[in-house]
Amino acid sequence: MNYFVEVEHETDGRWMAEVPELPGVLAYAATSDEAVVKAETLALRVMADRLEQGEVKAQTIHLAVTA
């Protein structure tokens, strides 16, 4: 499965990164790199939790960053 991290620069100066395919995977940070790292970390935690709970089957995972 492919997941894309979308990055946006907010008007207040913060950077937001989210994975739209995974509801709730959203992170804010002072830099775009930091926001991406936070979003990727959260995405992996959400996917691991879904695997442990039996909500999804094991699969190959790809994360890509889009600006």
PDBQT receptor file of N, H, CA, C and O in Angstrom, charges set to zero:
ATOM      1  N   MET A   1       0.844  -1.174   0.000  1.00  0.00    +0.000 N 
ATOM      2  CA  MET A   1       0.000   0.000   0.000  1.00  0.00    +0.000 C 
ATOM      3  C   MET A   1       0.884   1.230   0.000  1.00  0.00    +0.000 C 
ATOM      4  O   MET A   1       1.921   1.265   0.663  1.00  0.00    +0.000 OA
ATOM      5  N   ASN A   2       0.473   2.223  -0.738  1.00  0.00    +0.000 N 
ATOM      6  H   ASN A   2      -0.369   2.194  -1.277  1.00  0.00    +0.000 HD
ATOM      7  CA  ASN A   2       1.220   3.478  -0.813  1.00  0.00    +0.000 C 
ATOM      8  C   ASN A   2       0.524   4.546   0.027  1.00  0.00    +0.000 C 
ATOM      9  O   ASN A   2      -0.687   4.744  -0.073  1.00  0.00    +0.000 OA
ATOM     10  N   TYR A   3       1.303   5.220   0.846  1.00  0.00    +0.000 N 
ATOM     11  H   TYR A   3       2.287   5.059   0.927  1.00  0.00    +0.000 HD
ATOM     12  CA  TYR A   3       0.809   6.334   1.634  1.00  0.00    +0.000 C 
ATOM     13  C   TYR A   3       1.634   7.564   1.281  1.00  0.00    +0.000 C 
ATOM     14  O   TYR A   3       2.853   7.480   1.127  1.00  0.00    +0.000 OA
ATOM     15  N   PHE A   4       0.971   8.691   1.155  1.00  0.00    +0.000 N 
ATOM     16  H   PHE A   4      -0.018   8.759   1.280  1.00  0.00    +0.000 HD
ATOM     17  CA  PHE A   4       1.657   9.927   0.810  1.00  0.00    +0.000 C 
ATOM     18  C   PHE A   4       1.544  10.922   1.957  1.00  0.00    +0.000 C 
ATOM     19  O   PHE A   4       0.460  11.151   2.493  1.00  0.00    +0.000 OA
ATOM     20  N   VAL A   5       2.671  11.505   2.321  1.00  0.00    +0.000 N 
ATOM     21  H   VAL A   5       3.552  11.319   1.885  1.00  0.00    +0.000 HD
ATOM     22  CA  VAL A   5       2.709  12.545   3.343  1.00  0.00    +0.000 C 
ATOM     23  C   VAL A   5       2.593  13.882   2.617  1.00  0.00    +0.000 C 
ATOM     24  O   VAL A   5       3.478  14.260   1.850  1.00  0.00    +0.000 OA
ATOM     25  N   GLU A   6       1.508  14.584   2.863  1.00  0.00    +0.000 N 
ATOM     26  H   GLU A   6       0.789  14.277   3.486  1.00  0.00    +0.000 HD
ATOM     27  CA  GLU A   6       1.300  15.896   2.255  1.00  0.00    +0.000 C 
ATOM     28  C   GLU A   6       1.773  16.970   3.227  1.00  0.00    +0.000 C 
ATOM     29  O   GLU A   6       1.486  16.913   4.423  1.00  0.00    +0.000 OA
ATOM     30  N   VAL A   7       2.498  17.944   2.702  1.00  0.00    +0.000 N 
ATOM     31  H   VAL A   7       2.732  17.991   1.730  1.00  0.00    +0.000 HD
ATOM     32  CA  VAL A   7       3.087  18.989   3.534  1.00  0.00    +0.000 C 
ATOM     33  C   VAL A   7       2.552  20.346   3.091  1.00  0.00    +0.000 C 
ATOM     34  O   VAL A   7       2.493  20.650   1.900  1.00  0.00    +0.000 OA
ATOM     35  N   GLU A   8       2.163  21.155   4.077  1.00  0.00    +0.000 N 
ATOM     36  H   GLU A   8       2.211  20.908   5.045  1.00  0.00    +0.000 HD
ATOM     37  CA  GLU A   8       1.677  22.509   3.796  1.00  0.00    +0.000 C 
ATOM     38  C   GLU A   8       2.297  23.480   4.793  1.00  0.00    +0.000 C 
ATOM     39  O   GLU A   8       2.546  23.142   5.950  1.00  0.00    +0.000 OA
ATOM     40  N   HIS A   9       2.537  24.691   4.312  1.00  0.00    +0.000 N 
ATOM     41  H   HIS A   9       2.335  24.966   3.372  1.00  0.00    +0.000 HD
ATOM     42  CA  HIS A   9       3.041  25.757   5.180  1.00  0.00    +0.000 C 
ATOM     43  C   HIS A   9       1.851  26.602   5.596  1.00  0.00    +0.000 C 
ATOM     44  O   HIS A   9       1.199  27.212   4.749  1.00  0.00    +0.000 OA
ATOM     45  N   GLU A  10       1.560  26.645   6.883  1.00  0.00    +0.000 N 
ATOM     46  H   GLU A  10       2.089  26.149   7.571  1.00  0.00    +0.000 HD
ATOM     47  CA  GLU A  10       0.410  27.366   7.413  1.00  0.00    +0.000 C 
ATOM     48  C   GLU A  10       0.693  28.873   7.466  1.00  0.00    +0.000 C 
ATOM     49  O   GLU A  10       1.849  29.298   7.476  1.00  0.00    +0.000 OA
ATOM     50  N   THR A  11      -0.362  29.658   7.498  1.00  0.00    +0.000 N 
ATOM     51  H   THR A  11      -1.301  29.313   7.490  1.00  0.00    +0.000 HD
ATOM     52  CA  THR A  11      -0.214  31.118   7.537  1.00  0.00    +0.000 C 
ATOM     53  C   THR A  11       0.428  31.607   8.825  1.00  0.00    +0.000 C 
ATOM     54  O   THR A  11       0.995  32.699   8.858  1.00  0.00    +0.000 OA
ATOM     55  N   ASP A  12       0.344  30.807   9.890  1.00  0.00    +0.000 N 
ATOM     56  H   ASP A  12      -0.117  29.920   9.863  1.00  0.00    +0.000 HD
ATOM     57  CA  ASP A  12       0.948  31.208  11.165  1.00  0.00    +0.000 C 
ATOM     58  C   ASP A  12       2.426  30.819  11.257  1.00  0.00    +0.000 C 
ATOM     59  O   ASP A  12       3.061  31.012  12.294  1.00  0.00    +0.000 OA
ATOM     60  N   GLY A  13       2.974  30.262  10.149  1.00  0.00    +0.000 N 
ATOM     61  H   GLY A  13       2.458  30.105   9.307  1.00  0.00    +0.000 HD
ATOM     62  CA  GLY A  13       4.387  29.924  10.111  1.00  0.00    +0.000 C 
ATOM     63  C   GLY A  13       4.703  28.464  10.387  1.00  0.00    +0.000 C 
ATOM     64  O   GLY A  13       5.801  27.997  10.084  1.00  0.00    +0.000 OA
ATOM     65  N   ARG A  14       3.752  27.743  10.957  1.00  0.00    +0.000 N 
ATOM     66  H   ARG A  14       2.860  28.122  11.203  1.00  0.00    +0.000 HD
ATOM     67  CA  ARG A  14       3.990  26.322  11.238  1.00  0.00    +0.000 C 
ATOM     68  C   ARG A  14       3.885  25.509   9.952  1.00  0.00    +0.000 C 
ATOM     69  O   ARG A  14       3.296  25.947   8.964  1.00  0.00    +0.000 OA
ATOM     70  N   TRP A  15       4.471  24.315   9.992  1.00  0.00    +0.000 N 
ATOM     71  H   TRP A  15       4.949  23.959  10.795  1.00  0.00    +0.000 HD
ATOM     72  CA  TRP A  15       4.352  23.357   8.899  1.00  0.00    +0.000 C 
ATOM     73  C   TRP A  15       3.434  22.229   9.356  1.00  0.00    +0.000 C 
ATOM     74  O   TRP A  15       3.503  21.772  10.497  1.00  0.00    +0.000 OA
ATOM     75  N   MET A  16       2.572  21.791   8.437  1.00  0.00    +0.000 N 
ATOM     76  H   MET A  16       2.516  22.163   7.510  1.00  0.00    +0.000 HD
ATOM     77  CA  MET A  16       1.669  20.698   8.727  1.00  0.00    +0.000 C 
ATOM     78  C   MET A  16       1.959  19.558   7.761  1.00  0.00    +0.000 C 
ATOM     79  O   MET A  16       2.128  19.777   6.562  1.00  0.00    +0.000 OA
ATOM     80  N   ALA A  17       2.015  18.353   8.286  1.00  0.00    +0.000 N 
ATOM     81  H   ALA A  17       1.878  18.175   9.260  1.00  0.00    +0.000 HD
ATOM     82  CA  ALA A  17       2.192  17.165   7.451  1.00  0.00    +0.000 C 
ATOM     83  C   ALA A  17       1.096  16.185   7.829  1.00  0.00    +0.000 C 
ATOM     84  O   ALA A  17       0.800  15.991   9.008  1.00  0.00    +0.000 OA
ATOM     85  N   GLU A  18       0.489  15.564   6.807  1.00  0.00    +0.000 N 
ATOM     86  H   GLU A  18       0.730  15.721   5.850  1.00  0.00    +0.000 HD
ATOM     87  CA  GLU A  18      -0.558  14.594   7.088  1.00  0.00    +0.000 C 
ATOM     88  C   GLU A  18      -0.540  13.468   6.074  1.00  0.00    +0.000 C 
ATOM     89  O   GLU A  18      -0.022  13.609   4.966  1.00  0.00    +0.000 OA
ATOM     90  N   VAL A  19      -1.113  12.352   6.476  1.00  0.00    +0.000 N 
ATOM     91  H   VAL A  19      -1.533  12.236   7.376  1.00  0.00    +0.000 HD
ATOM     92  CA  VAL A  19      -1.285  11.202   5.596  1.00  0.00    +0.000 C 
ATOM     93  C   VAL A  19      -2.799  11.040   5.443  1.00  0.00    +0.000 C 
ATOM     94  O   VAL A  19      -3.446  10.436   6.299  1.00  0.00    +0.000 OA
ATOM     95  N   PRO A  20      -3.369  11.578   4.354  1.00  0.00    +0.000 N 
ATOM     96  CA  PRO A  20      -4.827  11.575   4.198  1.00  0.00    +0.000 C 
ATOM     97  C   PRO A  20      -5.457  10.183   4.228  1.00  0.00    +0.000 C 
ATOM     98  O   PRO A  20      -6.608  10.036   4.639  1.00  0.00    +0.000 OA
ATOM     99  N   GLU A  21      -4.721   9.170   3.799  1.00  0.00    +0.000 N 
ATOM    100  H   GLU A  21      -3.786   9.289   3.465  1.00  0.00    +0.000 HD
ATOM    101  CA  GLU A  21      -5.259   7.808   3.774  1.00  0.00    +0.000 C 
ATOM    102  C   GLU A  21      -5.410   7.209   5.175  1.00  0.00    +0.000 C 
ATOM    103  O   GLU A  21      -6.075   6.188   5.350  1.00  0.00    +0.000 OA
ATOM    104  N   LEU A  22      -4.789   7.849   6.170  1.00  0.00    +0.000 N 
ATOM    105  H   LEU A  22      -4.249   8.678   6.028  1.00  0.00    +0.000 HD
ATOM    106  CA  LEU A  22      -4.855   7.363   7.546  1.00  0.00    +0.000 C 
ATOM    107  C   LEU A  22      -5.457   8.467   8.423  1.00  0.00    +0.000 C 
ATOM    108  O   LEU A  22      -4.742   9.363   8.869  1.00  0.00    +0.000 OA
ATOM    109  N   PRO A  23      -6.768   8.403   8.669  1.00  0.00    +0.000 N 
ATOM    110  CA  PRO A  23      -7.410   9.445   9.470  1.00  0.00    +0.000 C 
ATOM    111  C   PRO A  23      -6.710   9.664  10.804  1.00  0.00    +0.000 C 
ATOM    112  O   PRO A  23      -6.372   8.713  11.510  1.00  0.00    +0.000 OA
ATOM    113  N   GLY A  24      -6.500  10.935  11.136  1.00  0.00    +0.000 N 
ATOM    114  H   GLY A  24      -6.775  11.707  10.563  1.00  0.00    +0.000 HD
ATOM    115  CA  GLY A  24      -5.861  11.290  12.397  1.00  0.00    +0.000 C 
ATOM    116  C   GLY A  24      -4.358  11.417  12.328  1.00  0.00    +0.000 C 
ATOM    117  O   GLY A  24      -3.733  11.863  13.290  1.00  0.00    +0.000 OA
ATOM    118  N   VAL A  25      -3.756  11.030  11.202  1.00  0.00    +0.000 N 
ATOM    119  H   VAL A  25      -4.263  10.667  10.420  1.00  0.00    +0.000 HD
ATOM    120  CA  VAL A  25      -2.303  11.153  11.072  1.00  0.00    +0.000 C 
ATOM    121  C   VAL A  25      -2.000  12.553  10.549  1.00  0.00    +0.000 C 
ATOM    122  O   VAL A  25      -1.997  12.807   9.344  1.00  0.00    +0.000 OA
ATOM    123  N   LEU A  26      -1.745  13.447  11.498  1.00  0.00    +0.000 N 
ATOM    124  H   LEU A  26      -1.748  13.240  12.476  1.00  0.00    +0.000 HD
ATOM    125  CA  LEU A  26      -1.539  14.859  11.216  1.00  0.00    +0.000 C 
ATOM    126  C   LEU A  26      -0.553  15.392  12.243  1.00  0.00    +0.000 C 
ATOM    127  O   LEU A  26      -0.678  15.106  13.434  1.00  0.00    +0.000 OA
ATOM    128  N   ALA A  27       0.422  16.163  11.790  1.00  0.00    +0.000 N 
ATOM    129  H   ALA A  27       0.524  16.396  10.823  1.00  0.00    +0.000 HD
ATOM    130  CA  ALA A  27       1.426  16.688  12.714  1.00  0.00    +0.000 C 
ATOM    131  C   ALA A  27       1.814  18.106  12.320  1.00  0.00    +0.000 C 
ATOM    132  O   ALA A  27       1.890  18.440  11.138  1.00  0.00    +0.000 OA
ATOM    133  N   TYR A  28       2.056  18.929  13.328  1.00  0.00    +0.000 N 
ATOM    134  H   TYR A  28       1.994  18.658  14.288  1.00  0.00    +0.000 HD
ATOM    135  CA  TYR A  28       2.538  20.297  13.136  1.00  0.00    +0.000 C 
ATOM    136  C   TYR A  28       3.948  20.412  13.707  1.00  0.00    +0.000 C 
ATOM    137  O   TYR A  28       4.291  19.751  14.687  1.00  0.00    +0.000 OA
ATOM    138  N   ALA A  29       4.757  21.261  13.079  1.00  0.00    +0.000 N 
ATOM    139  H   ALA A  29       4.479  21.798  12.283  1.00  0.00    +0.000 HD
ATOM    140  CA  ALA A  29       6.111  21.488  13.577  1.00  0.00    +0.000 C 
ATOM    141  C   ALA A  29       6.633  22.817  13.039  1.00  0.00    +0.000 C 
ATOM    142  O   ALA A  29       6.002  23.456  12.198  1.00  0.00    +0.000 OA
ATOM    143  N   ALA A  30       7.796  23.216  13.541  1.00  0.00    +0.000 N 
ATOM    144  H   ALA A  30       8.309  22.697  14.224  1.00  0.00    +0.000 HD
ATOM    145  CA  ALA A  30       8.412  24.474  13.129  1.00  0.00    +0.000 C 
ATOM    146  C   ALA A  30       9.041  24.389  11.743  1.00  0.00    +0.000 C 
ATOM    147  O   ALA A  30       9.165  25.402  11.055  1.00  0.00    +0.000 OA
ATOM    148  N   THR A  31       9.443  23.174  11.325  1.00  0.00    +0.000 N 
ATOM    149  H   THR A  31       9.342  22.351  11.884  1.00  0.00    +0.000 HD
ATOM    150  CA  THR A  31      10.040  23.000  10.001  1.00  0.00    +0.000 C 
ATOM    151  C   THR A  31       9.303  21.896   9.254  1.00  0.00    +0.000 C 
ATOM    152  O   THR A  31       8.645  21.050   9.860  1.00  0.00    +0.000 OA
ATOM    153  N   SER A  32       9.421  21.916   7.936  1.00  0.00    +0.000 N 
ATOM    154  H   SER A  32       9.955  22.604   7.444  1.00  0.00    +0.000 HD
ATOM    155  CA  SER A  32       8.761  20.884   7.135  1.00  0.00    +0.000 C 
ATOM    156  C   SER A  32       9.347  19.504   7.420  1.00  0.00    +0.000 C 
ATOM    157  O   SER A  32       8.612  18.519   7.504  1.00  0.00    +0.000 OA
ATOM    158  N   ASP A  33      10.661  19.433   7.566  1.00  0.00    +0.000 N 
ATOM    159  H   ASP A  33      11.257  20.233   7.498  1.00  0.00    +0.000 HD
ATOM    160  CA  ASP A  33      11.301  18.141   7.849  1.00  0.00    +0.000 C 
ATOM    161  C   ASP A  33      10.804  17.547   9.165  1.00  0.00    +0.000 C 
ATOM    162  O   ASP A  33      10.519  16.353   9.248  1.00  0.00    +0.000 OA
ATOM    163  N   GLU A  34      10.704  18.378  10.176  1.00  0.00    +0.000 N 
ATOM    164  H   GLU A  34      10.935  19.348  10.110  1.00  0.00    +0.000 HD
ATOM    165  CA  GLU A  34      10.242  17.909  11.476  1.00  0.00    +0.000 C 
ATOM    166  C   GLU A  34       8.785  17.441  11.407  1.00  0.00    +0.000 C 
ATOM    167  O   GLU A  34       8.425  16.430  12.010  1.00  0.00    +0.000 OA
ATOM    168  N   ALA A  35       7.957  18.173  10.676  1.00  0.00    +0.000 N 
ATOM    169  H   ALA A  35       8.249  18.995  10.186  1.00  0.00    +0.000 HD
ATOM    170  CA  ALA A  35       6.556  17.787  10.524  1.00  0.00    +0.000 C 
ATOM    171  C   ALA A  35       6.435  16.449   9.796  1.00  0.00    +0.000 C 
ATOM    172  O   ALA A  35       5.603  15.619  10.161  1.00  0.00    +0.000 OA
ATOM    173  N   VAL A  36       7.256  16.236   8.774  1.00  0.00    +0.000 N 
ATOM    174  H   VAL A  36       7.932  16.911   8.477  1.00  0.00    +0.000 HD
ATOM    175  CA  VAL A  36       7.238  14.974   8.031  1.00  0.00    +0.000 C 
ATOM    176  C   VAL A  36       7.654  13.820   8.934  1.00  0.00    +0.000 C 
ATOM    177  O   VAL A  36       7.015  12.768   8.928  1.00  0.00    +0.000 OA
ATOM    178  N   VAL A  37       8.706  14.007   9.700  1.00  0.00    +0.000 N 
ATOM    179  H   VAL A  37       9.225  14.862   9.704  1.00  0.00    +0.000 HD
ATOM    180  CA  VAL A  37       9.174  12.952  10.608  1.00  0.00    +0.000 C 
ATOM    181  C   VAL A  37       8.072  12.597  11.608  1.00  0.00    +0.000 C 
ATOM    182  O   VAL A  37       7.828  11.419  11.869  1.00  0.00    +0.000 OA
ATOM    183  N   LYS A  38       7.417  13.595  12.159  1.00  0.00    +0.000 N 
ATOM    184  H   LYS A  38       7.615  14.552  11.947  1.00  0.00    +0.000 HD
ATOM    185  CA  LYS A  38       6.342  13.346  13.119  1.00  0.00    +0.000 C 
ATOM    186  C   LYS A  38       5.181  12.598  12.469  1.00  0.00    +0.000 C 
ATOM    187  O   LYS A  38       4.637  11.664  13.058  1.00  0.00    +0.000 OA
ATOM    188  N   ALA A  39       4.801  13.004  11.256  1.00  0.00    +0.000 N 
ATOM    189  H   ALA A  39       5.244  13.763  10.778  1.00  0.00    +0.000 HD
ATOM    190  CA  ALA A  39       3.694  12.351  10.554  1.00  0.00    +0.000 C 
ATOM    191  C   ALA A  39       4.050  10.912  10.183  1.00  0.00    +0.000 C 
ATOM    192  O   ALA A  39       3.221  10.014  10.323  1.00  0.00    +0.000 OA
ATOM    193  N   GLU A  40       5.273  10.689   9.712  1.00  0.00    +0.000 N 
ATOM    194  H   GLU A  40       5.947  11.419   9.598  1.00  0.00    +0.000 HD
ATOM    195  CA  GLU A  40       5.699   9.332   9.372  1.00  0.00    +0.000 C 
ATOM    196  C   GLU A  40       5.710   8.437  10.611  1.00  0.00    +0.000 C 
ATOM    197  O   GLU A  40       5.278   7.286  10.552  1.00  0.00    +0.000 OA
ATOM    198  N   THR A  41       6.198   8.959  11.717  1.00  0.00    +0.000 N 
ATOM    199  H   THR A  41       6.549   9.894  11.765  1.00  0.00    +0.000 HD
ATOM    200  CA  THR A  41       6.238   8.202  12.966  1.00  0.00    +0.000 C 
ATOM    201  C   THR A  41       4.827   7.827  13.399  1.00  0.00    +0.000 C 
ATOM    202  O   THR A  41       4.573   6.682  13.772  1.00  0.00    +0.000 OA
ATOM    203  N   LEU A  42       3.920   8.777  13.352  1.00  0.00    +0.000 N 
ATOM    204  H   LEU A  42       4.127   9.708  13.049  1.00  0.00    +0.000 HD
ATOM    205  CA  LEU A  42       2.544   8.522  13.737  1.00  0.00    +0.000 C 
ATOM    206  C   LEU A  42       1.887   7.527  12.777  1.00  0.00    +0.000 C 
ATOM    207  O   LEU A  42       1.139   6.653  13.212  1.00  0.00    +0.000 OA
ATOM    208  N   ALA A  43       2.161   7.653  11.478  1.00  0.00    +0.000 N 
ATOM    209  H   ALA A  43       2.769   8.364  11.125  1.00  0.00    +0.000 HD
ATOM    210  CA  ALA A  43       1.597   6.731  10.490  1.00  0.00    +0.000 C 
ATOM    211  C   ALA A  43       2.047   5.300  10.780  1.00  0.00    +0.000 C 
ATOM    212  O   ALA A  43       1.239   4.373  10.729  1.00  0.00    +0.000 OA
ATOM    213  N   LEU A  44       3.310   5.121  11.079  1.00  0.00    +0.000 N 
ATOM    214  H   LEU A  44       3.966   5.875  11.120  1.00  0.00    +0.000 HD
ATOM    215  CA  LEU A  44       3.818   3.787  11.392  1.00  0.00    +0.000 C 
ATOM    216  C   LEU A  44       3.176   3.226  12.658  1.00  0.00    +0.000 C 
ATOM    217  O   LEU A  44       2.882   2.032  12.727  1.00  0.00    +0.000 OA
ATOM    218  N   ARG A  45       2.960   4.068  13.648  1.00  0.00    +0.000 N 
ATOM    219  H   ARG A  45       3.199   5.038  13.592  1.00  0.00    +0.000 HD
ATOM    220  CA  ARG A  45       2.306   3.619  14.878  1.00  0.00    +0.000 C 
ATOM    221  C   ARG A  45       0.863   3.203  14.617  1.00  0.00    +0.000 C 
ATOM    222  O   ARG A  45       0.400   2.191  15.143  1.00  0.00    +0.000 OA
ATOM    223  N   VAL A  46       0.153   3.985  13.804  1.00  0.00    +0.000 N 
ATOM    224  H   VAL A  46       0.529   4.807  13.377  1.00  0.00    +0.000 HD
ATOM    225  CA  VAL A  46      -1.234   3.664  13.465  1.00  0.00    +0.000 C 
ATOM    226  C   VAL A  46      -1.295   2.348  12.688  1.00  0.00    +0.000 C 
ATOM    227  O   VAL A  46      -2.140   1.498  12.969  1.00  0.00    +0.000 OA
ATOM    228  N   MET A  47      -0.401   2.180  11.713  1.00  0.00    +0.000 N 
ATOM    229  H   MET A  47       0.286   2.870  11.485  1.00  0.00    +0.000 HD
ATOM    230  CA  MET A  47      -0.391   0.945  10.930  1.00  0.00    +0.000 C 
ATOM    231  C   MET A  47      -0.046  -0.259  11.802  1.00  0.00    +0.000 C 
ATOM    232  O   MET A  47      -0.643  -1.325  11.647  1.00  0.00    +0.000 OA
ATOM    233  N   ALA A  48       0.904  -0.103  12.710  1.00  0.00    +0.000 N 
ATOM    234  H   ALA A  48       1.388   0.763  12.836  1.00  0.00    +0.000 HD
ATOM    235  CA  ALA A  48       1.276  -1.200  13.607  1.00  0.00    +0.000 C 
ATOM    236  C   ALA A  48       0.105  -1.569  14.501  1.00  0.00    +0.000 C 
ATOM    237  O   ALA A  48      -0.149  -2.752  14.729  1.00  0.00    +0.000 OA
ATOM    238  N   ASP A  49      -0.607  -0.580  15.009  1.00  0.00    +0.000 N 
ATOM    239  H   ASP A  49      -0.401   0.381  14.824  1.00  0.00    +0.000 HD
ATOM    240  CA  ASP A  49      -1.761  -0.836  15.859  1.00  0.00    +0.000 C 
ATOM    241  C   ASP A  49      -2.846  -1.585  15.079  1.00  0.00    +0.000 C 
ATOM    242  O   ASP A  49      -3.458  -2.516  15.604  1.00  0.00    +0.000 OA
ATOM    243  N   ARG A  50      -3.080  -1.187  13.850  1.00  0.00    +0.000 N 
ATOM    244  H   ARG A  50      -2.583  -0.431  13.423  1.00  0.00    +0.000 HD
ATOM    245  CA  ARG A  50      -4.087  -1.864  13.015  1.00  0.00    +0.000 C 
ATOM    246  C   ARG A  50      -3.692  -3.317  12.757  1.00  0.00    +0.000 C 
ATOM    247  O   ARG A  50      -4.547  -4.202  12.751  1.00  0.00    +0.000 OA
ATOM    248  N   LEU A  51      -2.401  -3.560  12.544  1.00  0.00    +0.000 N 
ATOM    249  H   LEU A  51      -1.707  -2.841  12.549  1.00  0.00    +0.000 HD
ATOM    250  CA  LEU A  51      -1.927  -4.936  12.349  1.00  0.00    +0.000 C 
ATOM    251  C   LEU A  51      -2.138  -5.762  13.624  1.00  0.00    +0.000 C 
ATOM    252  O   LEU A  51      -2.633  -6.888  13.571  1.00  0.00    +0.000 OA
ATOM    253  N   GLU A  52      -1.759  -5.192  14.754  1.00  0.00    +0.000 N 
ATOM    254  H   GLU A  52      -1.357  -4.278  14.798  1.00  0.00    +0.000 HD
ATOM    255  CA  GLU A  52      -1.900  -5.902  16.026  1.00  0.00    +0.000 C 
ATOM    256  C   GLU A  52      -3.356  -6.214  16.354  1.00  0.00    +0.000 C 
ATOM    257  O   GLU A  52      -3.658  -7.257  16.932  1.00  0.00    +0.000 OA
ATOM    258  N   GLN A  53      -4.251  -5.309  15.984  1.00  0.00    +0.000 N 
ATOM    259  H   GLN A  53      -4.005  -4.461  15.514  1.00  0.00    +0.000 HD
ATOM    260  CA  GLN A  53      -5.678  -5.486  16.268  1.00  0.00    +0.000 C 
ATOM    261  C   GLN A  53      -6.377  -6.362  15.228  1.00  0.00    +0.000 C 
ATOM    262  O   GLN A  53      -7.555  -6.685  15.379  1.00  0.00    +0.000 OA
ATOM    263  N   GLY A  54      -5.651  -6.747  14.171  1.00  0.00    +0.000 N 
ATOM    264  H   GLY A  54      -4.694  -6.484  14.049  1.00  0.00    +0.000 HD
ATOM    265  CA  GLY A  54      -6.230  -7.583  13.131  1.00  0.00    +0.000 C 
ATOM    266  C   GLY A  54      -7.139  -6.838  12.170  1.00  0.00    +0.000 C 
ATOM    267  O   GLY A  54      -7.922  -7.458  11.451  1.00  0.00    +0.000 OA
ATOM    268  N   GLU A  55      -7.044  -5.512  12.149  1.00  0.00    +0.000 N 
ATOM    269  H   GLU A  55      -6.408  -5.008  12.733  1.00  0.00    +0.000 HD
ATOM    270  CA  GLU A  55      -7.882  -4.702  11.256  1.00  0.00    +0.000 C 
ATOM    271  C   GLU A  55      -7.427  -4.787   9.804  1.00  0.00    +0.000 C 
ATOM    272  O   GLU A  55      -8.234  -4.628   8.888  1.00  0.00    +0.000 OA
ATOM    273  N   VAL A  56      -6.144  -5.034   9.594  1.00  0.00    +0.000 N 
ATOM    274  H   VAL A  56      -5.489  -5.163  10.339  1.00  0.00    +0.000 HD
ATOM    275  CA  VAL A  56      -5.581  -5.163   8.245  1.00  0.00    +0.000 C 
ATOM    276  C   VAL A  56      -4.626  -6.347   8.233  1.00  0.00    +0.000 C 
ATOM    277  O   VAL A  56      -4.168  -6.804   9.280  1.00  0.00    +0.000 OA
ATOM    278  N   LYS A  57      -4.335  -6.833   7.041  1.00  0.00    +0.000 N 
ATOM    279  H   LYS A  57      -4.707  -6.462   6.190  1.00  0.00    +0.000 HD
ATOM    280  CA  LYS A  57      -3.368  -7.911   6.884  1.00  0.00    +0.000 C 
ATOM    281  C   LYS A  57      -2.008  -7.317   6.565  1.00  0.00    +0.000 C 
ATOM    282  O   LYS A  57      -1.917  -6.187   6.086  1.00  0.00    +0.000 OA
ATOM    283  N   ALA A  58      -0.948  -8.076   6.828  1.00  0.00    +0.000 N 
ATOM    284  H   ALA A  58      -1.022  -8.994   7.216  1.00  0.00    +0.000 HD
ATOM    285  CA  ALA A  58       0.411  -7.622   6.531  1.00  0.00    +0.000 C 
ATOM    286  C   ALA A  58       0.524  -7.276   5.057  1.00  0.00    +0.000 C 
ATOM    287  O   ALA A  58      -0.055  -7.951   4.205  1.00  0.00    +0.000 OA
ATOM    288  N   GLN A  59       1.269  -6.223   4.761  1.00  0.00    +0.000 N 
ATOM    289  H   GLN A  59       1.739  -5.675   5.453  1.00  0.00    +0.000 HD
ATOM    290  CA  GLN A  59       1.413  -5.753   3.402  1.00  0.00    +0.000 C 
ATOM    291  C   GLN A  59       2.702  -4.959   3.265  1.00  0.00    +0.000 C 
ATOM    292  O   GLN A  59       3.292  -4.549   4.264  1.00  0.00    +0.000 OA
ATOM    293  N   THR A  60       3.133  -4.745   2.046  1.00  0.00    +0.000 N 
ATOM    294  H   THR A  60       2.653  -5.079   1.234  1.00  0.00    +0.000 HD
ATOM    295  CA  THR A  60       4.275  -3.884   1.790  1.00  0.00    +0.000 C 
ATOM    296  C   THR A  60       3.802  -2.448   1.895  1.00  0.00    +0.000 C 
ATOM    297  O   THR A  60       2.756  -2.091   1.354  1.00  0.00    +0.000 OA
ATOM    298  N   ILE A  61       4.574  -1.621   2.593  1.00  0.00    +0.000 N 
ATOM    299  H   ILE A  61       5.425  -1.911   3.032  1.00  0.00    +0.000 HD
ATOM    300  CA  ILE A  61       4.185  -0.229   2.840  1.00  0.00    +0.000 C 
ATOM    301  C   ILE A  61       5.213   0.705   2.228  1.00  0.00    +0.000 C 
ATOM    302  O   ILE A  61       6.418   0.495   2.373  1.00  0.00    +0.000 OA
ATOM    303  N   HIS A  62       4.735   1.742   1.538  1.00  0.00    +0.000 N 
ATOM    304  H   HIS A  62       3.756   1.912   1.419  1.00  0.00    +0.000 HD
ATOM    305  CA  HIS A  62       5.596   2.771   0.957  1.00  0.00    +0.000 C 
ATOM    306  C   HIS A  62       5.099   4.125   1.449  1.00  0.00    +0.000 C 
ATOM    307  O   HIS A  62       3.912   4.435   1.344  1.00  0.00    +0.000 OA
ATOM    308  N   LEU A  63       6.016   4.930   1.987  1.00  0.00    +0.000 N 
ATOM    309  H   LEU A  63       6.980   4.679   2.073  1.00  0.00    +0.000 HD
ATOM    310  CA  LEU A  63       5.692   6.302   2.380  1.00  0.00    +0.000 C 
ATOM    311  C   LEU A  63       6.435   7.241   1.449  1.00  0.00    +0.000 C 
ATOM    312  O   LEU A  63       7.634   7.084   1.219  1.00  0.00    +0.000 OA
ATOM    313  N   ALA A  64       5.713   8.221   0.913  1.00  0.00    +0.000 N 
ATOM    314  H   ALA A  64       4.739   8.348   1.100  1.00  0.00    +0.000 HD
ATOM    315  CA  ALA A  64       6.327   9.214   0.027  1.00  0.00    +0.000 C 
ATOM    316  C   ALA A  64       5.888  10.602   0.467  1.00  0.00    +0.000 C 
ATOM    317  O   ALA A  64       4.764  10.781   0.936  1.00  0.00    +0.000 OA
ATOM    318  N   VAL A  65       6.760  11.571   0.317  1.00  0.00    +0.000 N 
ATOM    319  H   VAL A  65       7.673  11.425  -0.065  1.00  0.00    +0.000 HD
ATOM    320  CA  VAL A  65       6.471  12.939   0.703  1.00  0.00    +0.000 C 
ATOM    321  C   VAL A  65       6.095  13.735  -0.542  1.00  0.00    +0.000 C 
ATOM    322  O   VAL A  65       6.793  13.692  -1.555  1.00  0.00    +0.000 OA
ATOM    323  N   THR A  66       4.974  14.467  -0.451  1.00  0.00    +0.000 N 
ATOM    324  H   THR A  66       4.407  14.502   0.372  1.00  0.00    +0.000 HD
ATOM    325  CA  THR A  66       4.575  15.365  -1.539  1.00  0.00    +0.000 C 
ATOM    326  C   THR A  66       4.518  16.781  -0.994  1.00  0.00    +0.000 C 
ATOM    327  O   THR A  66       4.073  16.999   0.133  1.00  0.00    +0.000 OA
ATOM    328  N   ALA A  67       4.959  17.723  -1.774  1.00  0.00    +0.000 N 
ATOM    329  H   ALA A  67       5.320  17.545  -2.689  1.00  0.00    +0.000 HD
ATOM    330  CA  ALA A  67       4.946  19.108  -1.327  1.00  0.00    +0.000 C 
ATOM    331  C   ALA A  67       3.739  19.836  -1.872  1.00  0.00    +0.000 C 
ATOM    332  O   ALA A  67       3.558  21.022  -1.599  1.00  0.00    +0.000 OA
TER     333      ALA A  67
